[in-house]
């Protein structure tokens, strides 16, 4: 039996969940609400999380009927990223403290993976195409060969951010959420305002749609040509149709007969309805969860941590840094043994490094971030990493230089 406590705090919700062998034992959470017409700021949200986290840990243990966590808990999972720095740090610090106090392994979890694995657990979906829609992410994802693959995504802002920002224009309350209030208002709308339909291949663009409706919306309502409900209806219909289009393409490409919707926007019943119609036309199955698990929660982090712990993954405390940018498909990079960090400040060394890499350019895979190792952009190391198999000459040169910089030597070990 594996029992994991998970802590989620990447945005305006802080949650603590406990899962034992796939069973949710507890899942309390608290939400920071900004005033109507405003978004939540990282500093204010972090203060809220600090005020709530200890209470939530105690509440989660009580609901799970765990009296001796030092013997009954097998691991501590927390959201490593993506998310806002301040709130993420709160969860990470508490997770490290519990890990050291109870002498339990600590497990840094990708927030997106937590959503996906929790959705699979609750719905029973096997290997679906995933439409992940939230305030900070909009992606169409599939899983194959031990890796999450992003087939399509937003090229600018997330769908949840688009809805939330228009809610600010309308001065809608943030309780329970701006997106929910947009959804309720849209139910009373019927007149469609023509908005740009920006699908680009497998990706979508939402910033232009938002800019147009932010600019013209108030004038249209003032003239009486459109109501607030009409504009909410128009915005939802347009952006959701775009998402369903790229999702159907991914399902056709993978020959998948399953679609799983996760993330906070996944609670939207109109989005679920449109997805249901598309799936019915393809003889596919739609899987979705309610607000208990669609919205950020600690149990989803515990679930991902449970799977990682059961698979034998172990993490040193030094690897528990947070990162605001942490893509779903970066999980594959962690399994690679051919990652060499080449971070330099001197311009001369940068040029030498580039020359040394020329002989191996065909092996260059892609640029990846090393925010995990470097917490400040002011650090003497630039945030550059090249995933490449390099020759012995370059390797020895880099190793020699590393001895002059203890920080670089540590990264290259």
Buried (B, 14 or more C-beta within 10 A) or exposed (E): EBBBBBBBBBBBBBBBBBBBEEEBBBBBBBBBBBEBBEBBBBEBBBBBBBEBBEEBBEBBBEBBEBEEBEEBBBBBBBBBBBBBBBBBBBBBBBBBEBBEEBEBBBBBBBBBBBBBBBBBBBBEBEBBBBBBBBBBBBBBBBBEEEBBBBBBBBBBBBBBBBBBBBBBBBEBBBEEBBBBBBBEBBEEBEEEBEBEEBBEEBBBBBBEBBEBBBEBBBEBBEEEEBBBBBBBBBBBBBBBEBBBBBBBBBBEEBEBBBBBBBBBBBBBEBBBEBBBEBBEEEEBBBBBBEEBBBBBBBBBBBBBBBBBBEEEBEBEEEEBBBBBEBBBBBBBBEEEEEBBBBBBEEEEBBEBBEEBBEEBEEBEEEEBBBBBBBEEEEEEBBBBBBBBEBEEEBBEBBEEBBEEBEBBEEBBE
